[in-house]
Amino acid sequence: YFIVGKRDLTTYFKITEAYFYKLEAPEKKLFWLEDVGHNIPGFAADKMQKTIIGDIVPRLNLSGTNK
């Protein structure tokens, strides 16, 4: 799972997007945060938390073995 700020100039979002589409994984998702740069936890912690809790955690298989 990738959480990316659309205004990230440190890790340019188009490079991250290109890498994401080349990445082979059993499940993957790219979450875009508009109006956010590189420091997502510093400037958009609420959006990051909502994405993790609302979109990522429900996708996880939390039953079964511990990894």
N, C-alpha and C positions, 0 to 999 in steps of 0.2 A: 504494500500500500504506500502510495506517495501522496503527501500533502504538500502542495506547491503554491507559493505566492506568485500571482501573475505579474507582480512588479519586482520580482527578484532580479536584481542586476548583478549579484555576486555569483549565483549559480543560475545563469540565464535559463529561463523557463523553457525555451525551445529546445535546448540541449537536453534538459531533463525529460521533456516530452519525447524526444527522439529515442533516448535510452529506454524509456518506459515501453515504447512500442516494439523495441527489439528484444526486450527481456522476455524470456520464456518462463512461465510460472503456472502452477496449477490454478491459482487465482490471483488476480491483480486488479487494482483499481487506482485511478489517478483522480485525486480530489483537488480542484482548483479553488484557491481563495482569492477572490477579487480584491483589489486595493490593498494588498499585503506584499511586503518585500521579503527579504531573506530571513529576518528575525521574527518568525511566526510566533514563537512562545512569548517574545517580548512585546509584540504589538497586536497580536490577535489570539491571545491565549484562549479566550472564550470561544472563538470560531474553531480553533484547533480541538478544544475539548468536546465541543458539540459534534464535530466530525468523527472523532474517535469513539465517543459514547453512542452516538446515534447511527453511524454508518459502518464503522469498522468492527466494533465489538459484536454486533449481531451476526456478522459474517463468520466469526471465529467458531471453530468447533471446540468448545470448552469442555465437552464431555469426553471421557476416555482417559488415556494415559497422560501423565505429566511429562513435559518435554524439557 
